[in-house]
């Protein structure tokens, strides 16, 4: 943690660096704790359930995740930006966001259940798994508090609330394994974790920020927010489609065991997506302020972000070329042996994901969200087409190859649609380690 804080101080010499560094420290602690404890419990659950049952669970998670984008409404980064620009409207912005997210959460909970009921009317077990999994979307409206904390660079309160719930339910999941509980109990506890985290987050806001919550809903502001966020909503759905469609198509083409092996591999691969999440959530408010003050400094700091993202992803990808075989064997055991090759391939998706996260941050700050819808739609269509062709041809590894190609094509398409010369200069300078 000290090393990361020191590097950030060197890269971003500004009066707010200390606050940003502390915030990143809390977020880093959050991700490391979840990566450590979560990986340990997750791997244990995977070994306990086996590829077939583990695959069924991940099939349900992948299917419901597509509708999770509806629950968020794509509002987070937009509301953070508005909270920074108009702090006097804090209560109205938070209140409007909460009611919008609550309404969207109810829809996001209902849609996957209805679809499974219509398409698989005789599979009551899958229907119940999907219903319990999607129920958590209703409670994500409380994440409005987290939006406020992010705008103030105070993520420690979110980290404390969510990790308290995470630790409690990690212990409970450990007990489920000890007492040979069936799959459905793990699903109950996963949704329970989200509910408890939401309750603790609300309590933290009440105790630490505003003992009398005075949030107000405003239809005019709601309309303005949705007008800005609808491209992100659709983009979010599209993103979830091309992030999760591989698992859904694997389940439909090769069965739940293939989904289980694939899910084991990407569980390791996607852990590293925490790096851009941490960086962007802490630096976006800082970059938004800098843009309003000094365009030259703004672009210099963007270049630092792009360079860091590119090289962090390349280093991680190379390491896993050599570490995948022993890692999968140690963590998941012989029953997940095929996951090693999947991991070696899928880990390279982190390169377009990391660099694309920096690009998306830039697009949000520039208020050009509509571009993301075009690029994500094209990448999603490509991913589906590649999965249809490559899964029967290459098996489970075909899904990993399809993911990398579609992510990369989506990123390069996006870079050509908005200030292409500047975007590719960011990439060129990042390749030569220019900060």
N, C-alpha and C positions, 0 to 999 in steps of 0.2 A: 504493500500500500504506500509506503514511504517513497519507493522508487517512482511509482506512477505520479504521486503528488509533486515530486521534484521535477520530473520531466514536463509536467503541465505548467509549472511555474516558469520554466525556462522558455517554453513555447509561447505562452500568453502573459506577457509582462504588462499587467494592468492592475489597477487598484482593487478590482473585484476578484483577482486570482485566488486569494486566500479563501474567500467564500465558495468559489467554484470548486476549488481543490477539496475542501471539506465535504461539499455535496457529493463530488465524485467518489470520495473516500467512503461515504455512507452507501452509495449505490454499489461500489465495488464490494464492500462487505456483504451487502444483500446478495449479490450474484455469486460470490464465493461460497457463502453459507448454503445457498440453494444448490449450487453446483456440487458442493461436497456432500452435504446431507441428502439432498435430493437425488443425486446420482447414486449414492449408496442405497437408499431406500428403493429408488426406481429400479436399479439393477437387481436387487433382492426380490422385488415383486415380479420382475420379468422372469427370473430363474424359477421362482415359485409357481407362477402361472403357466410357464411354458409358451413356446411361440404361437400355438393355436389360440389359447385364451387371451394372451397378451395382444395378439393380432386383432382379435374381435374388439377388445377395448379401444385400441388405437384406431380401428376403423370407425368406431362411434365418435371418438374425439375428432378425427379428421373431418367427418361429415358435419358435425355440429359447429366446428371452427369456422366453416365457410359463412355461417350465419352470425358468428360473433362480430364480424365487421359491422353488421347492422347495429348491434348493441352499442358500439363505441361512437357511431355516427361520424367518425372522422373529425371530431370536434377538438380533441385535446390540444394539438399544436396551434390551432386557430384561436382557441380561447386563451391559451397561454400568451399568445401574441397580443390579444386585446386587453388582457389584464395588465400587461406591461405598458401598453399605450394609454389606456384609460383606467387607471387604478380607482378613480372615483366611482366607476360602475361595477365594482367588484361584486356586490351582493346581487345585483340584477343579472350579471353574467353567470355567476355560480348557480343562482336559482333557476334561470332559464336552461342552463346546461343540464342540471339535475333532472328536471321534468322531461326534457327531450330524451335523455339517456334512459330514464325509467320507462317511458313509452316504447322506445326502441327495444329495450331489453325484453319486454313482454312479447313483442313481435318475434324477436330472435329466438325466444324460447318456444313459441308456438310453431313456427315454420318447419323446423326439422322433424318435429313429432308428426305433423300432418303429412309430410312427404313420405316418411317411413311407413306410416299407417296405410297410405294409398299404394305405395310400391311394394310393401312387404306385409300385407294384412294378416298373414298367418304366423309371422315371427314376433310373437308377443314379448319374448325375452329381449331381442334387439330394440324393440319399441320402448321398453321400459328403461334400458340402458341409455338410449338417446334422450329420453324425457328427463332422467335424473341429471345427465351431463349438461343438457342445455338450460336447466333451471338456474344455474349460476349466473346466467346473463342478466337476470332481473336485478341481482344485487350489485352488478358492476356500475350502476348509477351512482353509488357512493364514491366511486373513484373520482367524482367531481372534486372531492377534497384533495386528492392527489394532484389534480390540475392546479389548484391553488398553491399547494406546496411547491410544485415545480416552478411556477412563475416567481416565487419568492426564493428559489434555490434553497429549499428547506426539506429536502427529500428524506431527512433522517426520521421524521415522524411517520412517513409512509413505510419506511424500512422497518421501524420498530413494530408497527401495527401488523403488517403483513407477515413478518418473520415470526412474531409471537404465535400467530395462528399456524404458520407453517411447521414450527417445532412441535406444537401440541399434536397436530394431525400426523406428523411423521412418527411420533411415538405410538399413536393409535394404530397406524398402518403396520408398524413393527409387531404390535400385539395381534393384529389380524393374521399375520404370517405365522406367528407362534401357535395360534389356536386354529390353524387350517381353515380360515374363513373362505367362503366362495367369492368369486369375482365381484358380484354386485355390491358387497360391503366396501370394497376398495373404491367403488364409484360413488357410493353414498358419502364416504369420508372426504373424497376429493372435492365434491360440491360443498360439503360442510366447511372445509377449509376456507373457501371463498366467502361464505356467509360470515364466519367468525372474523375474518380479516376486514370485511366491510363494517362490521359492528365496531371493531377496535379503531378503525380509521375515523369513524364518525365520533367516537368518544374522544379521540385525540384532538379533533378540531374543536369540539365543545369545551374541552378542558384547557387547551393551549392557545386557542385563537379567539374564539367568540362564544362566551357562555350563553349569549342570547342570539341564536342563529336567525338572521334577518334576510334570508334569501328571498328574492322576488322573481316571479316569472313575468316576462315581457314578450308579447306576441311579435312586436316589431323586431326586437333583437333576435328572437327565435328565427324569424324569417330571414334576417340578414345572415345569421350564423349558418343556417341550412343552405342558403344561396351560395355561400363560400365553401361549404363542406361537402355538398353533394358530389362533386367530382372525387373527393377523397373517400366518400362512402362507397361509391361504385368501384373505385380503385381498390379499396380495402377488401371488398367482396372478391374482386378479380385476383388480388394478391393471395387471398386465402385459397382460392380455387387452384392457382398454379403452385401454391406451396403444399396443398393437401390432396390435390387430385391424384397424385402418384399413389398414395396409400389407398384411396378409394378404388382406383382402377386396378391396383394389385389385388385387392380383395375380391373384386368382381371377376378378374381374369384368372388369377393363380390361387386364390383362397386366403384364409386368415393366417396360415403359417407364414406365407410370404410377407404379409403385412407385419407380422411379429418380428421377423428377421430384419426387415427394412427399418422398422421403428427403432429397433435396438441400435442400429448403426447411426441413424440420424439423431438419436438422443444424445450421442456423443458429439456429432458434428454441429448440431444446432446450439449446443452449450455456448459455443464461441460467438454466437450472435449477440451475446450479452455485451460484448465490447462496444459495438456501435450504439447499442441502446443506452449504455451508461454515458458515453461521450455526447451523444446528441441531446439527451434529456437535460444534461447540465449545461452544455454550451449554446444551445439554441436561444435561450433568453439573453445570454451575453452577446451573441452575434447580432441579435435583433436590435439591441441597444447601440452596438457599434455601427451598424448600418445607418442609423439615424444621425450619428455624430460625424463619421469619417469614412467615406467610401473606400479610400485607399487602404486604411487599416483593416476595414471589413474584408476586402478581398485577400489581403495578406494572411489574415487568420483563417479564411476559408481554405487557402492553399495548405496551411499547416494541417488542417483537419483532413483534407483529401490525401495528403502524403502519409499521415499516420494510419489512416484506414487501409490504404493499399498495402503498405508494408507489413502491417500487423496481420492481415489476412494471408499474405504470401508466406510469412514465417510459420504460421499455424498450419497451413496446408502442407508444406514440406515436412514438418515434424511428423505429421500423421501418416505420411507415406511409409515411414519406418516403424511407427509405433502401433499401427492398427492391429496387426496380427497378435502380438502378446497382450495388448489391451483388451481386445474382445474375448480372448481365451480366458484371461484372468477374471474379467468382470462377469461375463454372461455364460461361460462354459461351452462345452462341445456342442450343445443343442443349437447354439446360435453361430456356428462356425462360418456360415456363408455371409454373416454380417461384416466380416473383416474386409472383404473386397468391396462391398458396398460403401463402407466408410472411407476407404482409400480414394474412391471416386467422388463421393458426395461432399467431402470436406472442401473440395475446390470451389464449391458453390459459395463459400464464404468470401471469395474475392469480389464477385459482382455484388454480393449482399453488403459487404462493408463499404465499398466505394459508392454503391447506390444509396446507402443510408446518408452519406455526406451530401450527395447530389440532391436527395429528397429534402434534406434540411434546408439547402439553398433555395429550392423551389418553393417551399412553404414560406420562408422569409420574404421571398420575392412575390408571394401571392399569385403563383402560377400553377395552382393545383390541377387545373383541367388537363395539363400536359400528362400528368401521371395516369390519368384514366386511359388515354390513348395508348401509352406505352405498355401499361400493365395488361390491357385487353389483348393487344397483339402478342405479348409474351405468353399469356394464358392460353390463347388459341394454339400457339406453337407448341406449348408444353403438352396439351391434350393430344395433338396430332403426333408428336414424337412418342408419347407413351403408348398410343395405339399401335404404332409401328415397332417400337423398340422392345416393349415388354414381351410380346410373343417371340421376338427374334433373339433377345439377349437374356430373358428372364428378369429377375429382380434387379440386376445391375443396369438394365435398360432404363429403369425409372430414374436412377441416379444420373445417368448420362443425359437424359431428357431434361432434368432439372438444371444442370449446369449450362447446357446450350440455351435454354429458354431464358434463364436469368441473365446471361451475358448479352444475348440479342436484345432483350428488353432494356438493359442499361445503355447499350450503344444507340439504340433507337431514341431513347430519352435524351441522350446527350446531343443528338443531331437536331432535335426539335426546339431547343431553347439555348440561345447564345452558344452555338456549336463551337465557334472558335475559342471562346473562353473555357467552355467545358473540356475540350480536348487539350487545351493548354494546362488545365488543372491535372489531367491525366499524364501528360508529357512531363510536367515538372515533378509530379509525384514519383514517376518511374526513375528519375535521376536524383531522387531524395532531396528535392528542393523544399525548404520550409519557409 
